[in-house]
């Protein structure tokens, strides 16, 4: 059990998402940075889909009412446990009564608190994720606030088989992507989408060459961007059709919108491109007011990036298994 001491809007319970219900208008939801959740759960020996707390508004404070283990991933938010620094991306034991404080990030946008066993909230449509727009799932379908008490599921790995004191290199170091730009923008890889060829050549070039500002009117549903407006003459809205997180739409304003975790299930704006799955975590950690740079890639490039991401996760699992095996052997001796 844990009790929230202070929180803010948009801090919610999330897992990997609610899949299989888009046909009835239910968005996927789930963590914005799914790689951060996956790594945290691996480090704790949790089920891959165990629910965590996604923190976007800081400071966030929570007191633990039982002994457990935690990992803080995602944004670097200078976490402290009873005033002592907690290493990010590192499995850390916690004792009953201790207070965890997460401060405003020095890098990134969203932090993730994974707890050994996972947060125990009701499963709704096969997920514990919070859908803020529809107001269901998670903790009463809302953001967390002071006084909320959160139960933790029984750990899937026996205490003796879980190793604290193990961490990983964060993905911005382990999975770097630098297209050679010196403008300081967050670079994300994009595959041209269905209506790409319907935009004039100069509009296509403008899409790739421009920097796109993430405006304050951005949220878990979508990032609204600002830059030199893309040409929309000759474009018309389509009949509504299915869209997914990562889809980049161009409304009549010419200012792109990137669909995110709480994406609409359908839409009719022309689609310029789709951010590859392996770069969605980079988008999740981009801050309001930062610039984005779109980099064109092929489907083969996108698959290779996803393979590299999964290899990084597999290495965490393999290394942790080796560490546990070594500890067991030492105990026998």
C-alpha positions in Angstrom: 0.0 0.0 0.0 1.1 3.6 -0.7 -0.4 7.0 0.0 -0.2 10.0 -2.3 1.1 13.0 -0.4 1.0 15.5 -3.2 0.2 15.3 -6.9 -1.3 17.2 -9.9 -3.5 17.0 -12.9 -2.4 14.4 -15.5 -0.6 12.1 -12.9 -2.4 8.8 -13.5 -2.2 5.0 -13.3 -1.2 3.5 -16.6 -0.2 0.2 -18.1 0.8 -0.6 -21.7 -2.7 0.3 -22.9 -6.2 -0.9 -23.8 -6.1 -2.8 -27.0 -8.8 -4.3 -29.1 -11.6 -1.7 -28.5 -10.8 1.0 -31.1 -13.6 -0.4 -33.2 -16.1 0.8 -30.6 -14.4 4.2 -30.1 -12.2 3.4 -27.1 -8.7 4.8 -27.3 -5.6 2.7 -26.4 -4.5 5.1 -23.5 -1.6 3.5 -21.6 1.8 5.1 -20.9 3.1 7.7 -23.2 6.6 6.3 -22.8 6.0 2.5 -23.1 9.8 1.8 -23.1 10.1 3.4 -19.7 7.4 1.2 -18.2 8.8 -2.0 -19.9 12.2 -1.4 -18.4 10.9 -0.7 -14.9 8.8 -3.8 -14.9 11.7 -5.9 -16.1 14.0 -4.6 -13.4 11.4 -5.5 -10.7 10.5 -8.9 -12.1 6.9 -7.7 -12.7 4.6 -8.9 -15.4 5.3 -6.7 -18.5 1.9 -5.1 -18.3 2.0 -4.2 -14.6 0.5 -0.8 -14.0 2.6 2.1 -12.9 2.2 5.8 -12.0 2.8 8.2 -14.9 3.9 11.6 -13.5 3.7 14.7 -15.7 3.1 17.4 -13.0 5.7 17.9 -10.3 6.5 17.7 -7.5 5.0 14.3 -6.8 5.2 12.8 -3.3 4.2 9.4 -2.1 4.6 7.5 1.2 5.0 3.8 1.2 3.0 1.9 3.8 4.8 -1.5 3.3 8.2 -2.8 2.3 8.6 -3.1 -1.4 10.9 -2.2 -4.3 10.7 0.6 -6.9 12.2 1.8 -10.1 11.9 5.4 -11.4 12.3 5.6 -15.2 11.6 8.1 -17.9 12.4 11.8 -17.2 15.4 12.6 -14.9 13.5 14.0 -11.9 16.1 13.9 -9.1 14.1 11.4 -7.1 14.8 11.3 -3.3 13.8 8.7 -0.7 13.7 10.3 2.7 16.1 12.9 1.4 18.6 10.5 -0.1 19.1 10.4 -3.9 17.5 7.5 -5.8 19.3 6.5 -9.0 17.1 6.6 -12.1 16.6 3.4 -14.0 17.7 1.4 -10.9 15.9 -1.1 -8.7 15.7 0.3 -5.2 14.4 -1.3 -2.0 11.8 0.8 0.0 10.8 0.4 3.6 7.4 1.1 5.2 7.1 4.7 6.1 9.6 6.1 3.6 8.7 9.1 1.5 9.5 9.4 -2.2 9.7 12.8 -3.8 10.0 13.4 -7.5 11.0 16.9 -8.5 10.7 18.8 -11.8 12.8 17.0 -14.5 16.1 18.2 -15.6 15.7 16.1 -18.8 12.6 14.8 -20.4 9.0 15.4 -19.6 7.4 12.3 -17.9 8.6 10.1 -15.1 7.3 6.6 -14.3 7.1 5.0 -10.9 7.0 1.3 -11.1 6.4 -0.7 -7.9 7.2 -4.4 -7.3 4.1 -6.3 -8.2 2.4 -3.4 -9.9 -0.4 -1.0 -8.9 -3.6 -2.8 -8.1 -6.6 -1.0 -9.6 -9.6 -2.6 -11.3 -9.1 -4.1 -14.7 -11.5 -2.4 -17.2 -11.6 -3.7 -20.7 -8.5 -5.7 -20.1 -6.4 -2.8 -18.9 -5.7 -0.8 -15.7 -4.9 2.3 -17.7 -6.7 5.6 -17.0 -8.8 7.1 -19.8 -9.1 10.7 -18.7 -11.3 11.7 -21.6 -13.8 8.9 -21.0 -13.3 9.0 -17.2 -12.8 5.3 -16.5 -10.0 3.0 -15.6 -7.1 3.6 -13.4 -8.0 5.1 -10.0 -11.7 6.1 -10.3 -11.1 7.3 -13.9 -9.2 10.4 -12.8 -5.8 11.9 -12.0 -4.3 11.1 -8.6 -4.6 13.6 -5.8 -3.5 14.0 -2.2 -4.8 11.3 0.1 -5.3 8.6 -2.5 -4.3 5.2 -1.3 -3.0 2.7 -3.8 -2.8 -1.1 -3.2 0.0 -3.1 -4.8 -0.4 -6.6 -6.3 1.5 -9.5 -4.9 4.9 -9.7 -6.6 5.1 -12.3 -9.3 8.7 -13.1 -8.3 9.5 -14.4 -4.8 11.4 -11.9 -2.7 14.5 -14.1 -2.6 14.7 -14.1 -6.4 14.4 -10.3 -6.9 17.6 -8.4 -6.9 17.7 -4.8 -5.8 20.8 -2.7 -6.7 20.6 -3.4 -10.5 20.1 -0.8 -13.1 20.3 -0.1 -16.8 21.7 2.5 -19.1 18.7 4.8 -20.1 17.5 4.6 -23.7 18.6 8.1 -24.7 22.2 6.7 -24.2 21.6 3.1 -25.1 19.5 3.9 -28.2 20.9 7.2 -29.5 19.6 8.7 -32.7 21.3 11.8 -34.0 20.6 12.8 -37.7 23.4 15.3 -37.6 21.3 18.4 -37.0 22.9 21.1 -34.8 19.6 22.9 -34.1 18.9 21.1 -30.8 15.6 19.8 -32.0 14.1 16.5 -30.9 14.5 14.3 -34.0 11.9 11.6 -34.7 11.8 9.2 -37.6 8.7 9.2 -39.8 7.3 7.0 -42.6 5.3 8.9 -45.3 1.6 8.2 -44.9 -1.3 7.6 -47.3 -1.9 11.2 -48.4 1.8 12.2 -48.6 2.0 12.1 -52.4 -1.1 14.4 -52.6 0.9 17.3 -51.1 2.9 19.3 -53.6 6.7 18.6 -53.7 7.5 22.0 -52.0 5.1 21.1 -49.2 6.8 17.7 -48.7 10.2 19.4 -48.6 8.9 21.9 -46.1 7.6 19.1 -43.9 11.0 17.6 -43.6 13.1 20.7 -43.6 11.2 22.7 -41.0 11.4 22.8 -37.2 8.0 22.2 -35.6 7.3 23.7 -32.2 5.3 21.7 -29.7 2.6 24.1 -28.6 1.0 24.5 -25.1 -2.2 23.2 -26.7 -0.7 19.6 -26.6 -1.6 16.7 -24.3 -1.9 12.9 -24.1 -4.4 13.0 -27.0 -2.2 14.8 -29.4 0.7 17.2 -30.0 -0.4 20.3 -31.8 2.6 21.8 -33.7 3.4 25.3 -35.0 5.6 26.3 -37.9 5.3 27.6 -41.4 1.9 26.3 -42.5 2.0 23.4 -44.9 0.0 23.9 -48.1 -3.5 22.5 -48.0 -4.8 23.9 -51.3 -6.4 21.0 -53.2 -6.6 18.9 -50.0 -9.9 18.1 -48.6 -11.1 16.3 -45.5 -11.6 12.6 -46.0 -14.3 10.4 -44.8 -13.5 9.5 -41.2 -11.2 6.4 -41.0 -9.1 4.6 -38.4 -6.0 6.4 -37.1 -3.4 5.3 -34.6 -0.9 6.9 -32.2 2.0 8.4 -34.2 -0.2 9.5 -37.1 0.6 13.0 -38.3 -2.5 14.8 -39.6 -2.6 18.1 -41.5 -5.8 20.1 -40.7 -6.9 23.1 -42.8 -4.7 25.4 -40.7 -1.6 23.6 -42.2 -0.2 23.0 -38.7 0.4 19.3 -38.1 -1.1 17.3 -35.3 0.6 14.1 -34.0 -1.8 11.6 -32.4 -0.5 10.3 -29.1 -1.6 7.6 -26.5 -5.1 8.9 -26.0 -5.5 9.4 -29.8 -8.8 9.6 -31.5 -9.9 6.3 -32.9 -10.8 7.9 -36.2 -10.4 11.1 -38.2 -10.6 12.7 -41.6 -7.6 15.0 -41.9 -5.1 14.1 -44.6 -2.1 12.2 -43.2 1.4 13.4 -44.0 3.3 10.7 -42.1 3.5 8.3 -39.1 6.1 8.5 -36.4 7.7 5.0 -36.1 6.9 3.0 -33.0 10.5 2.9 -31.8 10.5 6.7 -31.5 7.2 7.3 -29.7 9.1 7.3 -26.4 11.2 10.2 -27.7 8.0 12.1 -28.5 6.7 11.3 -25.0 9.7 12.9 -23.4 9.7 16.0 -25.6 8.6 19.1 -23.7 6.1 21.8 -24.5 8.1 24.6 -26.3 10.7 22.2 -27.7 11.2 21.8 -31.5 10.7 18.6 -33.4 12.5 17.6 -36.5 11.0 14.9 -38.8 13.5 12.5 -40.4 12.2 10.4 -43.4 12.9 6.6 -43.1 11.7 3.5 -44.8 9.6 0.6 -43.4 12.9 -1.4 -43.2 14.5 1.3 -41.1 11.5 1.4 -38.8 11.7 -2.4 -38.3 15.4 -2.2 -37.6 14.9 0.5 -35.0 12.2 -1.7 -33.3 14.5 -4.7 -33.3 17.2 -2.6 -31.6 14.7 -1.5 -29.0 13.6 -5.0 -28.2 17.2 -6.2 -28.1 17.8 -3.6 -25.4 14.9 -4.9 -23.4 16.0 -8.5 -23.9 19.5 -7.6 -22.6 17.9 -6.3 -19.4 16.1 -9.6 -18.9 19.1 -11.7 -19.8 21.5 -9.7 -17.6 19.1 -9.8 -14.6 18.7 -13.6 -15.0 22.5 -14.0 -15.0 22.8 -11.8 -11.9 20.2 -13.8 -10.1 21.9 -17.0 -11.1 25.2 -15.8 -9.8 23.6 -14.8 -6.5 22.0 -18.2 -6.2 25.4 -20.0 -6.9 27.1 -17.8 -4.3 24.5 -18.8 -1.8 25.1 -22.5 -2.4 28.8 -22.0 -1.9 
